[in-house]
Amino acid sequence: MEKSEWIELLKTNVAEFNRQYLEWRNADLSNADLYNADLFNADLFSANLFSANLFSVNLSSANLSNADLSNASLSNADLSNADLYNANLFNADLSRANLFSADLSKASLSNADLSFADLSNADLSNTNLSNANLFNANLSSADLSNADLSNANLSNANLFNADLSSANLSNANLSNASLSNANLFSADLSSANLFSANLSSVNLSNADLSFANLSRADLFSANLYNAKGIVMISGHDKRGWQLYAVKWEDGPRIKGGCRWFTVEEALAHWGGKNYPDKELGQRWVAAVNFAVAMMVE
């Protein structure tokens, strides 16, 4: 069957397409225009959809495992509960797409645009999301274990209760992201930007936070057991605030309350003659020196 005939059949009769496609796997639908088509439950296993126009398409519950969707336009598409296992979505436009509960495990989403997409409850384990744009994406309760999110943009993303265990988030932008209750066990957060991120009640045990920017981040009740590149000191402040020292190449950064200082700036601030509470200031100075000494060890 010619490509144009496959496309027309897919647009007009999904059930018949599925029946015939079982005999003709790996159909070539590259550059196909399927704008706004209803492809609910379509069988597109291993299909070639390179650069296809799938804008606003209904692909809910579709089988797209092993399909080539690189450079495809899937903006505003409904891919809820779709099977995208091992699919190639490199450089695809999935902005504002509905991927609720979709299976994207082992898929390639490198350089993909997933801004404002709904990926809640999705399986993204072992997925390549390096350099992906996930700005304002909903990833609540998603499985991102062992995923590669290096250099990804996760600014303003919702990662509440997400599983990011052993994920690679090095150099990722997580500014203003919500990570409360997330599992980041053994995650690599080295050089990540966590400015104003919500990390309350997060499991960061065994995680690597070396060179990370934690300015204004909320670490309330976070589990930092055996975390690398960070030291926490508590008990020195009557208000219950903790002090954190984070490993940076040019010397530790000190986080205390809303403050984010170099060691010199921290000592000058809390040990300065104009600090209003001298006793409290000296407690902070002692905590800074102790944290720095622990980092050296």
Backbone as JSON, one array per atom type, in Angstrom:
{
  "sequence": "MEKSEWIELLKTNVAEFNRQYLEWRNADLSNADLYNADLFNADLFSANLFSANLFSVNLSSANLSNADLSNASLSNADLSNADLYNANLFNADLSRANLFSADLSKASLSNADLSFADLSNADLSNTNLSNANLFNANLSSADLSNADLSNANLSNANLFNADLSSANLSNANLSNASLSNANLFSADLSSANLFSANLSSVNLSNADLSFANLSRADLFSANLYNAKGIVMISGHDKRGWQLYAVKWEDGPRIKGGCRWFTVEEALAHWGGKNYPDKELGQRWVAAVNFAVAMMVE",
  "N": [[0.85, -1.19, 0.0], [0.52, 2.22, -0.81], [2.08, 5.17, 0.65], [0.34, 7.41, 0.82], [-2.12, 6.13, 0.76], [-2.08, 4.65, 3.12], [-2.11, 6.77, 4.96], [-4.59, 7.98, 4.4], [-6.33, 5.89, 5.04], [-5.77, 5.61, 7.76], [-6.76, 8.03, 8.7], [-9.47, 7.78, 8.2], [-10.48, 5.27, 8.96], [-9.69, 3.76, 11.6], [-9.87, 1.23, 12.83], [-9.86, -0.56, 10.65], [-7.39, 0.14, 9.6], [-5.73, -0.74, 11.71], [-6.21, -3.49, 11.5], [-5.18, -4.15, 8.96], [-2.63, -3.23, 9.28], [-1.35, -4.97, 10.93], [-0.31, -6.83, 9.25], [1.43, -5.31, 7.87], [3.66, -4.12, 9.26], [5.81, -1.45, 10.48], [5.15, 0.78, 8.9], [5.6, 3.48, 6.58], [5.13, 6.63, 7.46], [6.22, 9.05, 7.36], [6.49, 12.58, 7.51], [3.76, 12.83, 7.27], [0.53, 14.38, 7.2], [-1.5, 14.61, 9.74], [-3.17, 16.19, 11.12], [-5.25, 16.96, 13.82], [-6.54, 14.52, 13.77], [-8.49, 11.6, 14.69], [-7.12, 9.15, 16.32], [-7.49, 7.23, 18.19], [-6.52, 4.46, 20.06], [-4.98, 3.44, 17.99], [-2.81, 1.25, 16.16], [0.42, 1.68, 15.89], [2.87, 0.56, 15.97], [6.33, 0.59, 15.74], [6.19, 2.37, 13.63], [7.13, 4.74, 11.07], [7.13, 7.93, 11.72], [8.44, 10.24, 11.27], [8.91, 13.67, 11.42], [6.19, 14.08, 11.17], [2.96, 15.7, 11.08], [1.19, 15.93, 13.82], [-0.42, 17.5, 15.28], [-2.67, 18.31, 17.83], [-3.81, 15.78, 17.7], [-5.71, 12.86, 18.53], [-4.34, 10.41, 20.21], [-4.81, 8.71, 22.21], [-4.31, 5.88, 24.21], [-2.98, 4.63, 22.13], [-0.72, 2.45, 20.34], [2.5, 3.08, 20.14], [4.96, 2.09, 20.43], [8.44, 1.75, 19.94], [8.28, 3.41, 17.75], [9.26, 5.89, 15.3], [9.29, 9.11, 16.0], [10.7, 11.35, 15.73], [11.36, 14.8, 15.46], [8.69, 15.28, 15.06], [5.48, 16.97, 15.13], [3.65, 17.23, 17.9], [2.2, 18.84, 19.44], [-0.26, 19.79, 21.78], [-1.45, 17.33, 21.52], [-3.33, 14.36, 22.41], [-2.07, 11.95, 24.26], [-2.61, 10.28, 26.28], [-2.27, 7.45, 28.32], [-0.97, 6.16, 26.28], [1.23, 3.86, 24.56], [4.49, 4.31, 24.41], [6.86, 3.09, 24.54], [10.33, 2.86, 24.23], [10.29, 4.57, 22.09], [11.32, 6.92, 19.54], [11.62, 10.17, 20.1], [13.13, 12.33, 19.61], [13.83, 15.74, 19.53], [11.17, 16.32, 19.18], [8.02, 18.11, 19.15], [6.18, 18.42, 21.86], [4.75, 20.15, 23.31], [2.37, 21.19, 25.65], [1.07, 18.78, 25.44], [-0.99, 15.94, 26.29], [0.07, 13.53, 28.29], [-0.66, 11.84, 30.25], [-0.23, 9.13, 32.37], [1.12, 7.76, 30.38], [3.28, 5.34, 28.78], [6.53, 5.86, 28.61], [8.91, 4.69, 28.93], [12.35, 4.1, 28.49], [12.34, 5.63, 26.23], [13.51, 8.03, 23.75], [13.8, 11.31, 24.36], [15.37, 13.42, 24.01], [16.22, 16.8, 23.62], [13.58, 17.41, 23.15], [10.51, 19.32, 23.17], [8.64, 19.75, 25.87], [7.2, 21.55, 27.24], [4.75, 22.75, 29.47], [3.42, 20.36, 29.31], [1.38, 17.53, 30.28], [2.51, 15.13, 32.25], [1.88, 13.58, 34.32], [1.88, 10.77, 36.45], [3.11, 9.3, 34.5], [5.27, 6.83, 32.97], [8.54, 7.23, 32.89], [10.89, 6.0, 33.21], [14.33, 5.25, 32.87], [14.52, 6.87, 30.66], [15.68, 9.04, 28.05], [16.04, 12.31, 28.53], [17.68, 14.39, 28.13], [18.66, 17.74, 27.74], [16.05, 18.44, 27.26], [13.05, 20.45, 27.11], [11.16, 21.12, 29.76], [9.66, 23.04, 30.91], [7.39, 24.22, 33.25], [6.02, 21.85, 33.19], [3.84, 19.13, 34.14], [4.75, 16.74, 36.24], [3.95, 15.22, 38.32], [3.98, 12.51, 40.53], [5.2, 10.95, 38.62], [7.27, 8.37, 37.15], [10.55, 8.66, 37.09], [12.85, 7.32, 37.43], [16.26, 6.54, 37.1], [16.37, 8.12, 34.83], [17.73, 10.25, 32.25], [18.23, 13.47, 32.72], [19.96, 15.46, 32.28], [21.07, 18.76, 31.82], [18.48, 19.54, 31.29], [15.54, 21.64, 31.09], [13.69, 22.29, 33.75], [12.36, 24.24, 34.99], [9.93, 25.7, 37.06], [8.48, 23.36, 37.02], [6.21, 20.74, 38.05], [6.98, 18.38, 40.25], [5.99, 16.91, 42.28], [5.99, 14.25, 44.52], [7.28, 12.63, 42.71], [9.29, 9.96, 41.33], [12.59, 10.1, 41.27], [14.81, 8.63, 41.61], [18.18, 7.78, 41.36], [18.37, 9.31, 39.08], [19.81, 11.36, 36.47], [20.47, 14.58, 36.91], [22.27, 16.51, 36.42], [23.46, 19.76, 35.89], [20.9, 20.58, 35.33], [18.06, 22.79, 35.07], [16.21, 23.63, 37.68], [14.86, 25.67, 38.82], [12.49, 27.22, 40.88], [10.98, 24.93, 40.83], [8.65, 22.42, 41.97], [9.34, 20.01, 44.2], [8.48, 18.62, 46.34], [8.16, 15.9, 48.56], [9.32, 14.21, 46.74], [11.31, 11.47, 45.46], [14.65, 11.4, 45.49], [16.75, 9.72, 45.76], [20.1, 8.86, 45.53], [20.35, 10.48, 43.29], [21.87, 12.49, 40.72], [22.62, 15.67, 41.18], [24.49, 17.49, 40.63], [25.82, 20.66, 39.99], [23.29, 21.59, 39.42], [20.59, 23.94, 39.02], [18.8, 25.01, 41.59], [17.39, 27.15, 42.49], [15.08, 28.71, 44.55], [13.58, 26.38, 44.61], [11.18, 23.95, 45.74], [11.96, 21.76, 48.07], [10.96, 20.39, 50.17], [10.58, 17.78, 52.49], [11.83, 15.97, 50.83], [13.53, 13.07, 49.62], [16.82, 12.97, 49.69], [18.89, 11.31, 50.13], [22.09, 9.95, 49.67], [22.33, 11.43, 47.38], [23.98, 13.58, 44.96], [24.96, 16.79, 45.46], [26.88, 18.56, 44.76], [28.23, 21.66, 43.81], [25.73, 22.68, 43.3], [23.1, 25.14, 42.98], [21.47, 26.36, 45.62], [20.17, 28.54, 46.47], [17.66, 30.23, 48.2], [16.15, 27.92, 48.18], [13.8, 25.55, 49.52], [14.39, 23.41, 52.05], [13.09, 22.1, 54.04], [12.65, 19.52, 56.31], [13.92, 17.75, 54.6], [15.6, 14.76, 53.6], [18.88, 14.25, 54.0], [20.71, 12.28, 54.33], [23.87, 10.91, 54.07], [24.32, 12.35, 51.79], [26.13, 13.82, 49.06], [28.55, 16.44, 48.73], [27.34, 18.35, 50.33], [26.76, 19.77, 53.54], [24.98, 19.73, 56.56], [24.15, 21.76, 59.32], [22.66, 21.95, 62.44], [20.75, 23.22, 65.3], [22.0, 25.45, 66.26], [20.56, 27.73, 66.07], [17.98, 29.52, 67.58], [15.57, 29.83, 66.37], [15.23, 27.64, 64.89], [16.37, 27.34, 62.42], [18.39, 25.85, 59.85], [21.84, 25.46, 58.88], [23.53, 25.22, 55.82], [26.26, 23.97, 54.03], [27.56, 24.04, 50.85], [29.38, 22.34, 48.43], [31.48, 24.05, 46.25], [33.45, 24.89, 43.35], [35.13, 27.1, 43.72], [35.2, 27.38, 46.42], [33.16, 26.76, 49.37], [29.58, 27.34, 49.35], [27.35, 29.04, 51.46], [24.32, 28.38, 52.95], [21.68, 29.79, 54.68], [18.65, 30.26, 56.07], [17.21, 32.74, 54.16], [19.55, 33.42, 53.08], [22.44, 33.28, 50.95], [25.6, 32.72, 50.72], [29.15, 33.3, 50.07], [31.87, 31.86, 51.95], [33.37, 33.92, 53.09], [31.6, 36.09, 52.89], [29.54, 35.15, 54.53], [30.76, 35.01, 57.08], [31.37, 37.68, 57.41], [28.82, 38.77, 57.48], [27.34, 37.49, 59.67], [29.2, 37.75, 61.65], [29.75, 40.38, 61.8], [30.1, 43.73, 63.1], [27.77, 45.11, 63.11], [25.72, 43.3, 63.28], [22.61, 42.51, 64.67], [22.02, 40.7, 66.84], [24.31, 39.66, 68.84], [25.11, 37.32, 70.2], [23.66, 35.3, 68.84], [24.71, 35.72, 66.31], [27.38, 34.93, 66.68], [27.0, 32.25, 67.1], [26.17, 31.44, 64.58], [28.5, 32.03, 63.14], [30.24, 30.17, 64.29], [28.97, 27.84, 63.46], [29.28, 28.04, 60.69], [32.1, 27.87, 60.42], [32.48, 25.3, 61.46], [31.03, 23.73, 59.64], [32.46, 24.19, 57.26], [34.91, 23.08, 57.99], [34.14, 20.42, 58.21], [33.56, 19.86, 55.56], [36.03, 19.99, 54.38], [37.24, 17.78, 55.46]],
  "CA": [[0.0, 0.0, 0.0], [1.28, 3.46, -0.88], [2.03, 6.0, 1.86], [-0.87, 8.23, 0.81], [-3.25, 5.26, 1.07], [-1.99, 4.4, 4.56], [-2.51, 7.98, 5.67], [-6.04, 8.16, 4.23], [-7.0, 4.83, 5.82], [-5.6, 5.95, 9.17], [-7.65, 9.15, 9.0], [-10.9, 7.49, 8.0], [-10.95, 4.0, 9.54], [-8.6, 3.28, 12.44], [-10.03, -0.2, 13.06], [-9.39, -1.25, 9.44], [-5.95, 0.39, 9.55], [-5.1, -1.66, 12.66], [-6.3, -4.86, 10.98], [-4.24, -4.31, 7.85], [-1.27, -2.88, 9.72], [-0.75, -6.16, 11.54], [0.42, -7.51, 8.19], [2.37, -4.36, 7.25], [4.34, -3.36, 10.31], [6.86, -0.51, 10.06], [4.66, 1.64, 7.82], [6.28, 4.77, 6.4], [4.2, 7.75, 7.55], [7.05, 10.24, 7.55], [5.97, 13.85, 6.98], [2.3, 12.75, 7.09], [-0.29, 15.43, 7.81], [-2.61, 13.97, 10.46], [-3.67, 17.25, 12.0], [-6.56, 16.86, 14.47], [-7.16, 13.22, 13.48], [-8.86, 10.76, 15.82], [-6.37, 7.91, 16.18], [-7.65, 6.5, 19.45], [-6.25, 3.02, 20.05], [-4.31, 3.06, 16.75], [-1.61, 0.43, 16.27], [1.47, 2.29, 15.09], [4.11, -0.05, 16.44], [7.5, 0.73, 14.87], [5.9, 3.2, 12.46], [7.99, 5.87, 10.79], [6.35, 9.17, 11.75], [9.42, 11.32, 11.28], [8.43, 14.99, 10.99], [4.74, 14.07, 10.91], [2.14, 16.71, 11.74], [0.21, 15.27, 14.69], [-0.92, 18.56, 16.15], [-4.03, 18.12, 18.37], [-4.3, 14.45, 17.36], [-6.09, 11.98, 19.63], [-3.61, 9.15, 20.18], [-5.03, 8.08, 23.5], [-4.23, 4.4, 24.22], [-2.35, 4.14, 20.91], [0.54, 1.71, 20.45], [3.56, 3.77, 19.41], [6.25, 1.59, 20.91], [9.5, 1.65, 18.94], [8.01, 4.29, 16.6], [10.14, 7.04, 15.09], [8.53, 10.36, 16.03], [11.65, 12.45, 15.81], [10.99, 16.04, 14.77], [7.25, 15.33, 14.84], [4.71, 17.98, 15.84], [2.62, 16.59, 18.73], [1.7, 19.87, 20.34], [-1.68, 19.68, 22.14], [-1.96, 15.99, 21.24], [-3.75, 13.54, 23.53], [-1.33, 10.7, 24.28], [-2.86, 9.66, 27.58], [-2.26, 5.98, 28.34], [-0.34, 5.63, 25.07], [2.44, 3.06, 24.72], [5.6, 4.93, 23.67], [8.08, 2.41, 24.99], [11.47, 2.84, 23.32], [10.02, 5.43, 20.91], [12.28, 7.99, 19.26], [10.94, 11.46, 20.09], [14.18, 13.35, 19.58], [13.49, 17.04, 18.96], [9.73, 16.41, 18.91], [7.27, 19.17, 19.84], [5.12, 17.84, 22.69], [4.28, 21.2, 24.2], [0.95, 21.13, 26.06], [0.5, 17.46, 25.15], [-1.5, 15.16, 27.42], [0.77, 12.25, 28.36], [-1.04, 11.25, 31.54], [-0.11, 7.66, 32.48], [1.73, 7.16, 29.19], [4.5, 4.57, 28.98], [7.64, 6.44, 27.85], [10.14, 4.1, 29.43], [13.43, 3.88, 27.52], [12.17, 6.47, 25.03], [14.46, 9.12, 23.56], [13.15, 12.62, 24.33], [16.43, 14.43, 24.02], [15.93, 18.04, 22.87], [12.14, 17.56, 22.92], [9.79, 20.4, 23.85], [7.55, 19.22, 26.69], [6.73, 22.64, 28.09], [3.33, 22.75, 29.82], [2.84, 19.03, 29.07], [0.92, 16.77, 31.44], [3.19, 13.84, 32.32], [1.59, 13.01, 35.64], [1.73, 9.31, 36.51], [3.75, 8.67, 33.34], [6.47, 6.02, 33.19], [9.68, 7.8, 32.17], [12.08, 5.35, 33.74], [15.4, 4.98, 31.9], [14.27, 7.68, 29.48], [16.65, 10.09, 27.75], [15.42, 13.63, 28.48], [18.76, 15.38, 28.17], [18.41, 18.99, 27.0], [14.62, 18.62, 26.98], [12.39, 21.6, 27.71], [10.03, 20.68, 30.58], [9.19, 24.21, 31.64], [6.0, 24.22, 33.72], [5.39, 20.55, 32.94], [3.29, 18.43, 35.3], [5.37, 15.42, 36.37], [3.59, 14.7, 39.64], [3.88, 11.04, 40.67], [5.81, 10.27, 37.47], [8.43, 7.53, 37.42], [11.72, 9.15, 36.35], [14.01, 6.62, 37.96], [17.34, 6.29, 36.13], [16.22, 8.96, 33.64], [18.78, 11.24, 31.98], [17.67, 14.82, 32.64], [21.08, 16.41, 32.29], [20.87, 20.0, 31.06], [17.06, 19.76, 30.99], [14.9, 22.8, 31.7], [12.55, 21.88, 34.58], [11.93, 25.42, 35.72], [8.49, 25.77, 37.36], [7.84, 22.06, 36.84], [5.6, 20.1, 39.21], [7.54, 17.05, 40.44], [5.5, 16.42, 43.57], [5.86, 12.8, 44.7], [7.89, 11.92, 41.58], [10.42, 9.09, 41.62], [13.78, 10.52, 40.53], [15.93, 7.89, 42.16], [19.3, 7.51, 40.44], [18.26, 10.13, 37.86], [20.89, 12.3, 36.18], [19.96, 15.95, 36.82], [23.41, 17.41, 36.42], [23.29, 20.99, 35.1], [19.49, 20.84, 35.03], [17.46, 24.0, 35.64], [15.05, 23.28, 38.51], [14.46, 26.86, 39.56], [11.05, 27.33, 41.19], [10.29, 23.65, 40.67], [8.08, 21.81, 43.17], [9.84, 18.64, 44.34], [8.11, 18.13, 47.66], [7.87, 14.47, 48.68], [9.93, 13.44, 45.66], [12.39, 10.56, 45.81], [15.87, 11.72, 44.74], [17.8, 8.85, 46.27], [21.24, 8.64, 44.62], [20.27, 11.31, 42.09], [23.0, 13.39, 40.46], [22.17, 17.06, 41.08], [25.69, 18.34, 40.57], [25.7, 21.88, 39.17], [21.89, 21.9, 39.11], [20.06, 25.21, 39.51], [17.63, 24.74, 42.43], [16.97, 28.43, 43.05], [13.68, 28.78, 44.98], [12.89, 25.1, 44.46], [10.57, 23.38, 46.94], [12.54, 20.44, 48.33], [10.49, 19.97, 51.49], [10.29, 16.35, 52.68], [12.42, 15.22, 49.72], [14.57, 12.11, 49.96], [18.06, 13.28, 48.99], [19.95, 10.45, 50.65], [23.07, 9.49, 48.68], [22.34, 12.3, 46.2], [25.16, 14.45, 44.8], [24.56, 18.19, 45.34], [28.07, 19.37, 44.55], [28.15, 22.83, 42.91], [24.33, 23.06, 43.06], [22.62, 26.43, 43.48], [20.35, 26.14, 46.52], [19.71, 29.84, 46.95], [16.22, 30.36, 48.46], [15.47, 26.62, 48.12], [13.18, 25.09, 50.77], [14.86, 22.07, 52.38], [12.45, 21.7, 55.29], [12.43, 18.08, 56.51], [14.57, 16.94, 53.56], [16.51, 13.71, 54.08], [20.19, 14.45, 53.37], [21.62, 11.25, 54.85], [24.94, 10.45, 53.19], [24.36, 13.15, 50.56], [27.48, 14.27, 48.71], [28.71, 17.85, 48.37], [26.56, 19.23, 51.2], [26.82, 19.52, 54.99], [23.93, 20.46, 57.29], [24.38, 22.0, 60.75], [21.44, 22.43, 63.11], [20.84, 23.38, 66.75], [22.69, 26.68, 66.64], [19.64, 28.86, 65.92], [16.79, 29.33, 68.41], [14.39, 29.84, 65.5], [15.15, 26.33, 64.26], [16.94, 27.34, 61.07], [19.6, 25.07, 59.63], [22.88, 26.0, 58.02], [24.02, 24.25, 54.84], [27.45, 24.32, 53.27], [27.52, 23.32, 49.59], [30.68, 22.33, 47.76], [31.65, 24.73, 44.97], [34.85, 24.83, 42.93], [35.91, 28.22, 44.27], [34.95, 27.46, 47.86], [31.78, 26.44, 49.72], [28.51, 28.33, 49.48], [26.66, 28.89, 52.74], [22.89, 28.67, 52.9], [21.07, 29.92, 55.99], [17.45, 31.04, 55.86], [17.15, 33.24, 52.77], [20.89, 33.86, 52.72], [23.28, 32.43, 50.11], [26.85, 33.46, 50.83], [30.46, 32.67, 50.13], [32.29, 31.77, 53.35], [33.79, 35.26, 53.53], [30.39, 36.9, 53.05], [28.81, 34.63, 55.69], [31.46, 35.43, 58.31], [31.23, 39.14, 57.53], [27.43, 39.08, 57.82], [26.95, 37.08, 61.02], [30.22, 38.15, 62.62], [29.98, 41.82, 61.69], [29.8, 44.53, 64.3], [26.41, 45.65, 63.03], [24.7, 42.26, 63.39], [21.85, 42.94, 65.85], [22.05, 39.75, 67.96], [25.72, 39.24, 68.87], [25.22, 35.9, 70.61], [23.19, 34.49, 67.72], [25.68, 35.87, 65.24], [28.55, 34.1, 66.96], [26.57, 30.85, 66.9], [26.2, 31.22, 63.14], [29.91, 32.02, 62.76], [30.77, 28.87, 64.72], [28.37, 26.83, 62.58], [29.94, 28.17, 59.38], [33.45, 27.32, 60.53], [32.37, 23.85, 61.66], [30.58, 23.13, 58.38], [33.58, 24.26, 56.32], [35.89, 22.09, 58.43], [33.59, 19.09, 57.86], [33.66, 19.69, 54.11], [37.45, 19.74, 54.08], [37.52, 16.4, 55.85]],
  "C": [[0.88, 1.25, 0.0], [1.1, 4.29, 0.4], [0.74, 6.81, 1.93], [-2.11, 7.41, 1.16], [-3.28, 4.89, 2.56], [-2.53, 5.59, 5.35], [-4.02, 8.17, 5.59], [-6.81, 7.12, 5.04], [-6.91, 5.12, 7.31], [-6.54, 7.06, 9.59], [-9.12, 8.73, 9.04], [-11.38, 6.24, 8.73], [-9.81, 3.36, 10.33], [-8.67, 1.76, 12.64], [-9.51, -1.01, 11.87], [-7.88, -1.07, 9.26], [-5.23, -0.59, 10.46], [-5.09, -3.08, 12.12], [-5.27, -5.09, 9.89], [-2.79, -4.1, 8.29], [-0.57, -4.05, 10.38], [0.09, -6.92, 10.51], [1.52, -6.62, 7.59], [3.0, -3.46, 8.32], [5.4, -2.45, 9.7], [6.42, 0.38, 8.89], [5.41, 2.97, 7.79], [5.22, 5.87, 6.35], [4.97, 9.05, 7.78], [6.45, 11.44, 6.83], [4.45, 13.83, 6.73], [1.6, 13.9, 7.8], [-1.53, 14.77, 8.41], [-3.23, 14.94, 11.45], [-5.09, 16.95, 12.48], [-7.27, 15.52, 14.22], [-7.49, 12.48, 14.77], [-8.22, 9.4, 15.61], [-6.41, 7.1, 17.47], [-7.41, 5.01, 19.23], [-5.57, 2.53, 18.76], [-3.07, 2.22, 17.04], [-0.56, 0.97, 15.32], [2.84, 1.8, 15.54], [5.18, 0.05, 15.36], [7.25, 1.58, 13.62], [6.92, 4.31, 12.31], [7.13, 7.12, 10.66], [7.28, 10.39, 11.83], [8.81, 12.59, 10.67], [6.94, 15.02, 10.65], [4.06, 15.19, 11.66], [1.03, 16.01, 12.5], [-0.37, 16.27, 15.69], [-2.39, 18.27, 16.53], [-4.64, 16.76, 18.03], [-4.67, 13.69, 18.64], [-5.4, 10.64, 19.44], [-3.74, 8.43, 21.52], [-5.06, 6.56, 23.35], [-3.61, 3.81, 22.96], [-1.06, 3.38, 21.23], [1.57, 2.36, 19.54], [4.93, 3.28, 19.85], [7.19, 1.37, 19.73], [9.27, 2.53, 17.7], [9.04, 5.41, 16.52], [9.28, 8.29, 14.95], [9.46, 11.55, 16.13], [11.22, 13.6, 14.92], [9.49, 16.17, 14.49], [6.61, 16.45, 15.65], [3.55, 17.29, 16.56], [2.06, 17.58, 19.74], [0.19, 19.72, 20.52], [-2.28, 18.31, 21.85], [-2.36, 15.28, 22.54], [-3.08, 12.18, 23.41], [-1.52, 9.98, 25.61], [-2.96, 8.14, 27.43], [-1.65, 5.36, 27.08], [0.92, 4.83, 25.43], [3.52, 3.63, 23.8], [6.93, 4.33, 24.09], [9.13, 2.4, 23.88], [11.26, 3.67, 22.04], [11.11, 6.49, 20.77], [11.51, 9.29, 19.09], [11.96, 12.6, 20.13], [13.68, 14.6, 18.86], [12.0, 17.19, 18.62], [9.1, 17.56, 19.7], [6.08, 18.53, 20.53], [4.58, 18.89, 23.65], [2.77, 21.09, 24.4], [0.28, 19.8, 25.71], [0.02, 16.8, 26.44], [-0.88, 13.78, 27.37], [0.49, 11.56, 29.69], [-0.98, 9.72, 31.45], [0.45, 7.0, 31.23], [2.99, 6.38, 29.57], [5.57, 5.12, 28.04], [8.97, 5.85, 28.29], [11.09, 3.77, 28.27], [13.25, 4.67, 26.22], [13.28, 7.51, 24.96], [13.68, 10.42, 23.37], [14.17, 13.74, 24.39], [16.05, 15.59, 23.1], [14.44, 18.25, 22.6], [11.57, 18.73, 23.7], [8.58, 19.82, 24.54], [7.0, 20.3, 27.62], [5.21, 22.58, 28.24], [2.64, 21.39, 29.57], [2.39, 18.39, 30.38], [1.53, 15.38, 31.37], [2.94, 13.18, 33.67], [1.32, 11.51, 35.52], [2.37, 8.58, 35.33], [4.97, 7.85, 33.77], [7.57, 6.54, 32.28], [10.98, 7.19, 32.66], [13.05, 5.01, 32.61], [15.24, 5.75, 30.59], [15.36, 8.74, 29.31], [15.93, 11.41, 27.54], [16.48, 14.73, 28.52], [18.44, 16.55, 27.24], [16.93, 19.21, 26.65], [14.08, 19.85, 27.69], [11.12, 21.13, 28.42], [9.5, 21.84, 31.43], [7.71, 24.09, 31.96], [5.27, 22.9, 33.43], [4.89, 19.95, 34.25], [3.83, 17.01, 35.3], [5.04, 14.8, 37.72], [3.37, 13.19, 39.59], [4.41, 10.29, 39.44], [7.0, 9.43, 37.92], [9.57, 7.98, 36.5], [12.99, 8.48, 36.85], [14.99, 6.28, 36.84], [17.22, 7.11, 34.84], [17.41, 9.9, 33.5], [18.12, 12.59, 31.74], [18.78, 15.87, 32.66], [20.8, 17.57, 31.34], [19.41, 20.27, 30.69], [16.55, 21.01, 31.69], [13.63, 22.34, 32.42], [12.06, 23.05, 35.43], [10.41, 25.44, 35.85], [7.76, 24.44, 37.2], [7.27, 21.54, 38.16], [6.1, 18.66, 39.28], [7.14, 16.46, 41.78], [5.36, 14.9, 43.53], [6.47, 11.99, 43.53], [9.05, 11.04, 42.06], [11.57, 9.46, 40.7], [15.01, 9.79, 41.04], [16.94, 7.53, 41.07], [19.2, 8.28, 39.11], [19.48, 11.04, 37.72], [20.3, 13.68, 35.93], [21.11, 16.96, 36.81], [23.18, 18.56, 35.43], [21.84, 21.28, 34.72], [19.03, 22.13, 35.7], [16.17, 23.61, 36.34], [14.57, 24.48, 39.31], [12.95, 26.93, 39.68], [10.27, 26.04, 40.99], [9.76, 23.16, 42.02], [8.49, 20.35, 43.22], [9.44, 18.03, 45.68], [7.68, 16.67, 47.59], [8.47, 13.62, 47.57], [11.04, 12.54, 46.2], [13.59, 10.82, 44.91], [17.05, 10.91, 45.26], [18.84, 8.59, 45.19], [21.15, 9.43, 43.32], [21.52, 12.19, 41.96], [22.44, 14.79, 40.19], [23.36, 18.02, 41.02], [25.5, 19.46, 39.55], [24.27, 22.21, 38.76], [21.51, 23.26, 39.69], [18.75, 24.93, 40.25], [17.15, 26.02, 43.12], [15.46, 28.42, 43.31], [12.89, 27.49, 44.76], [12.32, 24.65, 45.8], [11.06, 21.95, 47.09], [12.09, 19.91, 49.69], [10.12, 18.48, 51.48], [10.81, 15.48, 51.52], [13.46, 14.23, 50.27], [15.8, 12.37, 49.09], [19.21, 12.4, 49.49], [20.79, 9.9, 49.49], [23.1, 10.34, 47.4], [23.61, 13.14, 46.16], [24.69, 15.87, 44.51], [25.76, 19.11, 45.14], [27.82, 20.45, 43.5], [26.7, 23.25, 42.59], [24.02, 24.43, 43.64], [21.36, 26.2, 44.3], [19.84, 27.45, 47.12], [18.18, 29.87, 47.02], [15.44, 29.04, 48.31], [14.94, 26.25, 49.51], [13.58, 23.64, 51.01], [14.24, 21.55, 53.67], [12.16, 20.2, 55.29], [13.01, 17.21, 55.4], [15.53, 15.93, 54.21], [17.82, 13.81, 53.31], [21.21, 13.41, 53.84], [22.6, 10.8, 53.76], [24.97, 11.19, 51.84], [25.76, 13.69, 50.33], [27.46, 15.76, 48.37], [27.93, 18.82, 49.22], [26.7, 18.79, 52.66], [25.73, 20.35, 55.64], [24.3, 20.56, 58.76], [23.08, 22.54, 61.34], [21.7, 22.58, 64.61], [21.49, 24.66, 67.21], [21.75, 27.89, 66.64], [18.35, 28.59, 66.68], [15.5, 29.34, 67.6], [14.23, 28.52, 64.75], [15.71, 26.28, 62.85], [18.19, 26.48, 61.01], [20.59, 25.85, 58.78], [23.34, 24.88, 57.09], [25.27, 24.81, 54.18], [27.47, 23.43, 52.03], [28.86, 23.46, 48.88], [30.6, 23.05, 46.42], [33.13, 24.75, 44.63], [35.7, 25.92, 43.56], [35.69, 28.41, 45.76], [33.48, 27.25, 48.17], [30.83, 27.63, 49.65], [27.74, 28.0, 50.76], [25.2, 29.3, 52.59], [22.35, 28.7, 54.33], [19.86, 30.83, 55.89], [17.36, 31.45, 54.4], [18.52, 33.65, 52.26], [21.61, 32.81, 51.88], [24.6, 33.16, 49.93], [28.06, 32.63, 50.43], [30.83, 32.61, 51.62], [32.65, 33.15, 53.88], [32.57, 36.15, 53.77], [29.6, 36.47, 54.29], [29.44, 35.1, 57.0], [31.33, 36.94, 58.52], [29.82, 39.53, 57.96], [27.11, 38.75, 59.27], [27.96, 37.49, 62.08], [30.5, 39.64, 62.61], [29.53, 42.59, 62.92], [28.38, 45.08, 64.29], [25.32, 44.58, 63.11], [23.94, 42.45, 64.71], [21.93, 42.02, 67.07], [23.45, 39.13, 68.0], [25.87, 37.76, 69.22], [24.8, 34.97, 69.48], [24.17, 34.54, 66.56], [26.9, 34.99, 65.42], [28.22, 32.61, 66.81], [26.62, 30.49, 65.41], [27.64, 31.17, 62.62], [30.54, 30.66, 63.11], [30.25, 27.75, 63.82], [29.01, 26.85, 61.2], [31.32, 27.53, 59.42], [33.44, 25.8, 60.68], [31.98, 23.15, 60.36], [31.71, 23.11, 57.36], [34.64, 23.23, 56.68], [35.43, 20.67, 58.08], [33.72, 18.83, 56.36], [35.09, 19.37, 53.69], [37.81, 18.31, 54.38], [36.96, 15.46, 54.81]]
}
